[in-house]
């Protein structure tokens, strides 16, 4: 997995969307990131770890290529605006809902 800067992550994400436009999918995950690189220790060995800043870890993958970035609270507004514009531009590849399956279920009951 490649950890990128925020701007380069958005450009690579654009490339992933364009690559998977005709076939395939892009999986995006977001989670809180506290800066740890090692797992949480067991109960017998308590460790006092206080994160200095709340961060968000964003990962994207098309099954072959994985990219990720860490967004701090200072940059979250700027990143969120650019990220939402990117999603709006590339979200049109969703499949339409089949209306026939809904009418068959109501007739069967």
Number of C-alpha atoms within 10 A of each C-alpha: 10 11 15 14 12 20 13 13 21 19 12 16 24 16 12 19 21 11 14 13 15 9 7 10 16 16 10 14 10 13 11 12 17 15 16 9 7 6 6 11 9 8 7 6 8 9 10 6 10 8 11 8 12 13 19 18 17 19 20 20 17 17 10 5 11 18 20 23 20 21 21 16 11 11 12 15 12 11 17 12 10 14 18 10 11 16 13 9 12 13 10 9 13 8 6 6 8 8 8 8 9 10 10 10 9 8 7 6 5
